[in-house]
Amino acid sequence: MKIETQCLHEGYEPGNGEPRALPIYQSTTFTYDSTEHIGKLFDLAAEGHMYSRISNPTVDCVERKIAALEGGVGALLTSSGQAATLIAVLNICSAGDHIIASSSIYGGTFNLLDVTLRRYGIECSFIDPENGDAAIEALFRANTKLVFGETIANPAITVFDIERFAKLAHRNGVPLVVDNTFATPVLCRPFEFGADIVIHSTTKYMDGHAVQIGGVIVDSGNFCWTAERFPGLTEPDSSYHGVAYTRDFGRAAYITKARVQLMRDLGASPTAMGAFLLNLGLETLPLRMERHCANAERIAAYLSTHQKVEFVKYPKLPGNAYYERAMKYLPLGASGVIAFSIRGGRERAVRFMDALTLASNVVHVADIRTCVLHPASATHRQMTDAQLEAAGITPGLIRLSVGLEHIDDILADIAQALEQA
């Protein structure tokens, strides 16, 4: 099926006389005919749902849909995008390990990797993703466990060279983890370019309506986990009577461990209602992304010619430094998110934002409604000036998330606000 059809039909197939819409299984637990069957569930020897912290029928349907959209062997929904990032890392990293990450990633992810995980003994080296191969190769260590990047960086709006970093990671025996939130599988499927694990903040375009927070991890099933570097996947798990994930679950080893070990212990689980709402968003995702991209391209072109605008960052804008790369990875569009800088710095940027009447000034992005944010004052305010510069964030930078309103109305609102900036 094409992705437009997958968004409607994957994951849930009603039988004769069953509901056409995905049901909400609002239950914490499930009944079985025998203690023997429940024992098999806890031994991971039988399929089924024992407790909604680990799995739930509504959640399962949405996980299977997203896995199909990305082309993976399995997916795990989480309570937030941050939870998805955390579990994706902790699934193969522990105290004493090391990871490599692009310096232009989302501020919340940067803080998680640079501060919180460092406190737990996991060290992260950040690299300018445009550095040469030699500089990146020099960062790999014997204890390096993964490489991390974002398809479209938030809010720098740079395009990650997935194929190049996949080759670098694989050459050094580690997987590439890609945050595909802004692109969604409609615009880019990182597994097709060599990525091994994909994560999303489903709060953004996948949901699209700003009604529920969530995240997801998708496993390609393609990475070959080795005993020396990833013992947690290859050696027996004493908490599951000696299950060895690579031996017992094959290509689904990574995502199975993430669910039955980390979700079990950390409890960052989604709700059945949240999964139901997410599924509603997924059903219209291709239509929405087409409109987001079309509107954003018009807005980016307009801003690029305005005298009060210092620069515009949008990969599909001719002349953009990432234009050619976007044509490779994002041929259908580069999402609805634009970064641009107002001349005069922070004061004028704030004046512009406060003058908007249609667009909302919110701590959110990738919504059906147009919204704006000043990253240096909000999502990235914990970063130093040097870190902000490395992430491509200037004092006057504004993150504009173009919505689905009529393009003329969005343009009119931006024009009048620029007059007052």
N, C-alpha and C positions, 0 to 999 in steps of 0.2 A: 504493500500500500504506500501511496505517497504520504508525506508528512501531514498534509491537511486532513487526510482520511484517518491516519493514525491518531491524531489529536482527538478525534471523535469516537473511534471504535476500539483502540487498543486498551488492554487492561481489564475491561469488564465486558463480558458477553452474556446477556440474559438468556436463560433457557425458556422453555415453553411456559407461558403464563407468569413469568417473573417480571419485575419492574424494568421498564425501559431505561430510566435514569439510575445512576449508581446509588444504591441504598446506603444509608448511614447506619452502620452497626455500632450504636451507642451503648457499648457494653465493655466493662473492664475484663471480663472473664468468659470462659466457654466451658460447656459441659461435655463429658465423655462417658461412655458406657462402662469403662473399666479402669482400675488403677494401673493395669498393665499398659494400656494405651498412653496414659499420662506419663508413665515412666519412660516410654519410648520417645515422647516429645522432649523430655528433659535430657535424654541421651542423644538427641538429634538424630534418632533413628527412624522417625516418622514425621510426616508433614502435618501441619495444623497450627491452630492458634491456641496458646495456653493462657496468655495474659497480654493485654493491649499495650503494655510498656514495650514489649518485644515485637509483637505483630498484631494486626487487626485486619479483618476482611476489607473494610473500606480503604484503609491505608495501603494494603497489599495491592489492590487494583490500581491505585494511582502510582505506586512504585513500579509496577509492571509497565504501565503506560510510559512513564518517563524513561525507563530503561530501553524501551523500544524506540522512543524518539531519538535518544542519543546513540543507539546501536550497541548497548552494553548487555552483559549477561545478568545483571541484577542491579537493584537500586535500594537505597535506604533513606526514607524520609526522616527528618529531624525537626526539632522544635524551632530552629532558627538557622539562618545561614551561617552564623558564627559556630553553632553546634556542629554543623556539617563540616566546616573547616577543622574544628578541634578534633572530631572523631576521625576524619580522614588522615590527620597527622598522627594522632595517638595510636591508631591501628597498627602502625609499623614503627613508631618512634617511642623511645623511653629515655630516662635519665642517662646522660652521657652521649646521646646521639646528636647529629648535626643535620641541618637542612639548608638548602640554597633557595632564595626567593628573589623575584624581581623587585626592585626598589620602588616601582611605580604602582604597587597594588593599593587597594582600598585601605584607608587609615585604620579602620577597626581590625582588619586582618593584620596589618603591620604591627599594631599594638599587641595583638595576641601572640604573634611570632617573636616579637622583639622584647617584650616585657614579661607577659604571663608565663609563656612556655619556658623562657629563660630561667625563671624562678624555680621551675621544676626540672631543670637540668638539661633542657633541650636547647641547643644553640642554633641561631640562624645567621647566615651570612647573606647580606643583601647585595645585589649586583645590578648595575645599570644594564637592562636587557639589550642595549645597543652596543655593548662592549664586544670586542672580538672573542673568538673561540678560545684563544690562549688564556685570556684573562679569566674567563669563566671556568675553564678546565683547571686553573690553578686553585680554585676554591674547593674542589672535591677532596674529601678525606676518606680514610678507611671507615669512619663511622657516619659518613653521609648516607641518609636514608631516602631522600626525595628532593625533587626540584619543583618549585611552585611558581605559577604565573597566572595572569588573567587574560582571557582572549581580548577583551577591550578593557583597559585599565580604568578604574574609577578613582578620581575624576580626571586623570591626565589624558584620557581618551587616546592612549597609544595602543597599537595593535601588536600583540605578542606573536613572535615568530615560532609557532607551535612546532612545526616540523624540525626546525633547527635545534630547538631545545630538547625535543624528544630524542634526537640523535645523540646530543651531548650527554643527556641523562643515561641513555641506554649503553653508551660507550663506557660509562662508569658504573654500570650495574645497578642503577636505581630507576624508579618510575618517575614519570612526569605527571604532576597533578595540576589541572587547569580549572580555574574558576570561569565558568561560561555564562555567568549571570546575565550580562548585558546582551550578549549575542543570542542566547537561547539556541536550542538545536534547530530552530527554523532558519537561522542565519549562518550558523557554523556548527559542525559536529567534530569536535577535536580528536575523537578516536580515529577519524579518517586520515589525520595527519600525524599519528603516532602517539598521541597522549594516552595515558594508561588509566587515570582516574579523573572524573569530571565532577565538580561540585557546583551547586547553584544556591543562591539565596532565592528561594521560590517566592519570597515576599515581593520580589520585583516583578518583572514581566510575566513570569509564569502565572502568578495570581493576577496581577495587573490592575486590581481594583482597590488596593490598600485596605483590605479587610482582614487579613490574617498573616501572621509571621510564620515562616517555615524555611526549611533547607532540604537539600537532597544530596546524596553521594551516589555516583553511578560508577560501576566497575566495568571496564572494557573486557576483562577476562583474558587479556592478551599478554600481560606481563608474566615473565617466568621468575617466580620467587625462589631465591636460593637459600639454602640452610645456613650458610656462613653469615649472611647479612640480615636475614629475616627469620630468626628462629621462632618468633611468635606465630608464624604461619606454617612452619614446617615441622616443628617439634611438638610432641603431645601436650595437650592442654589439660592440666590436672583438674581444672574446674569443670571439665566435661568428660571425665572418665577416660582421658587419654586420646581424645579426638585430635587428629592432626589435619589441619584444614586443607593443606595442599593435597594430601593423600586422600582424604574422605570427600572433598567437595570440588576437586579439580579446578576448573577455570573460575568457579565462583568462590574460591577460598577467601579472598580479601573481603568481599562484601558479606559473606557468611560470618566471618570473625567479627566484623564491625557490628553486626546485629546481635549475635548471641553472646558476645563477650562485653563489648563496650556499651551498647545500648542497654543491655541487661544491667550493667554496673553503674553507668552514669545517669540513665533515666531521662535523656534529652529527647523524649518521644513526642511525636505529633498526636493530635487528637483526631478522632474519626470525623468530627465536624470540620476541622481545619482541612483535612484531606478532601472532603466533599467540596468545600469552597475552592480549593486549589484545582480540583478537576474541572469545575465550571470555567475557571480561567483558562486552563489548558485547551478546552474545546474551541475557544475563539483565538488562541494564540497566533496562528498564521495570519489571520485577517488583521489583527491588531498590529502585528509587527510590520506588515506591509504599509499600513497607514502611518505608524510612528516614523518609519524610515522616510517615507515620502514627505511628510511634514518637516522632518528635521533637515532634509537636504535643502528645502526651500528656505528655512530659517537660517541655516549656515551660510547659504549664498548671500542672503540679505545682510547678515551681520558682517560678512567679510568685506563689504563695500562701505560700511558706515564709518564716518570720520572719528567717532568717539570710541570705536572698538580697536584695541591694540592688536589683538590677534584672535583667531578662531581655530579651535581644534576639533575637527570632524573628519574622519578618515576618508569619506567619500567626496570631500571637497577637492576639486582639481587643484594641484599644487601642494596639497598636504603631504607632509613627510612620509605618511603611512599609506598613501593612496595606492601604490602598486601592491603593497602587502594586503591591503583591504580587498583589492580585486581578486587576490588569491584565496584568502580565508573568508571573506565576507562579500561575495559577489552580489547577493540579493539586497544588501543594505548593511549599515553599521549601527543599527538601533536608533532610538530617538534621543540619545543623550549627547549634548554638545557642551564643550567647555570653551568659554571665551573670556577675555580680560578687558575690563573697562580702563581707558586711559585715566590716569590720576590716582589709581590705587584703591585701597580699601574704602575710603570715604565715598568716592563716587560710585563704587560698586554697590555699597549699601544704599545709597540714594536711589540708584536705579531699581534695586529690588523692592524697596519700600514704595516706589511709585507704581508698581505693577498692580493691576486691578483684576485681570482674568487669571493670571498665573499665581499660584499659591507659594508662599515662602514657608517651606516645610522641611523636616529632616527625613526626606524620603526621595525616591527616584523611581523611574520606570513605572509610572502610574498612567492611567487613561487620561488624567487631567494634567495639564501643563504645570510644572512646579520648578522652583529654583532653590539654590542653596549656595552659601558662601563657605566653601570647604575650609579655608584657613581659620574661620571663626567657629566652625561646627565639627564636622566629622574628622578633621585633621588637626584640631587645635592642640592636641597633645604632642605634636611633632615639632622639632626644632626648626629654625629657619633653614638650616642646611638640609634637613630631611625633607622639608617642604619643597625646596629647590630640586632635590633629587627626584621627587615625585612629580615634578612639573607643575607645581602650584605657586602662582604669584599672588601678591596681596589683592590684586583686583580681579582674580579669577572667579568666575561664576559658573556653577554647574546648572545647565538648563536642560530639564527633561521635558521634551516636547510631547504633548498629549495628542488626543484624538479630536480636539475641537476643529472647527473649520479653519483652514490655514489663514484666511483673511482676518479672522478675529484674533488669532495668535499674533500675526504680524502687526496688527493695529495696536495691540497692547504693548508689544515690545517697542514700537516706534514712539509712542507717547511717553513711555518710561525713559527712553534714551534722551528725549528732549529735556527731561528734568534732571538727568544725571550730571 
